[in-house]
Structures are given as C-alpha cells and as structure tokens.
Amino acid sequence: MKNYTSQFLIVTLITGLLGFTGLEFTGSSIVRFVFLISVVGLLVSCLDAVLISTNMKKLRFKNLRNKLRNQ
C-alpha cells in the first residue's frame, strides 16, 4: 500500500494545483472530480497503512508466539 499512498499523494497534489488555483480551461471540472477521487484514495490508503498493517503485525506476532510455545 505504500506505493499507492505515494501515487495518490502525487495525483492529489497535481490535480489540486490544477483544479483549484483559478485557472480556467475546459477540463477544470474533470480535474476537480479526479482530485476528489484521489483524496478519497489517499485517505483509504493511509488508513490501511496505519490500521490494517499494525493489526497484521500483531497477528503475525501472535502466530509466531503460539508456534514457539507449541514446540
């Protein structure tokens, strides 16, 4: 997920600058929509990195501890 986080961050920054700096062009509404989608993707990716990854580490540690106890 770290790759996705960095990619969403880059897309969010670029589309945010293009969509909300006051530049007027035909695709500005599409760029703003892509910005909103990339913000949601960035938030989901960051939450995944924080919540799910830490839970997976805890589960791995518990499994390792149980294997060592059973030996």
C-alpha positions in Angstrom: 0.0 0.0 0.0 3.0 2.3 0.3 3.2 2.6 -3.5 -0.5 3.5 -3.7 -0.1 6.1 -1.0 2.7 7.9 -2.8 0.9 7.7 -6.1 -2.3 9.1 -4.7 -0.4 11.8 -3.0 1.3 12.9 -6.2 -2.0 12.8 -8.1 -3.8 14.7 -5.4 -1.2 17.4 -5.3 -1.1 17.9 -9.1 -4.9 17.8 -9.6 -5.4 20.1 -6.6 -3.0 22.7 -8.0 -4.6 22.5 -11.5 -8.2 22.4 -10.3 -8.2 25.0 -7.5 -5.7 27.7 -8.5 -8.1 29.7 -10.5 -7.0 28.5 -14.0 -10.0 28.3 -16.3 -9.9 25.7 -19.0 -12.4 23.2 -20.4 -11.4 20.3 -18.3 -11.2 22.0 -14.9 -14.4 20.4 -13.6 -13.0 16.9 -14.6 -9.7 17.7 -12.8 -11.6 18.7 -9.7 -13.6 15.4 -9.8 -10.3 13.5 -10.2 -9.0 15.5 -7.2 -11.9 14.4 -5.0 -11.4 10.7 -6.1 -7.7 10.8 -5.4 -8.3 12.4 -2.0 -10.6 9.5 -1.1 -8.0 7.1 -2.4 -5.2 8.8 -0.4 -7.3 8.6 2.8 -8.1 5.0 2.4 -4.5 4.1 1.6 -3.3 6.0 4.7 -5.8 4.4 6.9 -4.9 1.0 5.5 -1.3 1.6 6.2 -2.0 2.6 9.8 -4.8 0.3 10.9 -4.6 -2.9 8.9 -0.8 -3.1 8.7 -0.5 -2.8 12.5 -3.2 -5.4 13.0 -1.4 -7.8 10.6 1.9 -7.3 12.6 0.1 -8.2 15.8 -1.4 -11.3 14.2 1.9 -12.4 12.9 3.5 -11.9 16.3 0.7 -13.9 18.0 1.1 -16.8 15.4 4.9 -16.8 15.9 4.5 -16.8 19.7 2.0 -19.7 19.5 4.3 -21.7 17.3 7.2 -21.2 19.7 5.0 -22.3 22.7 3.9 -25.4 20.8 7.5 -26.5 20.1 
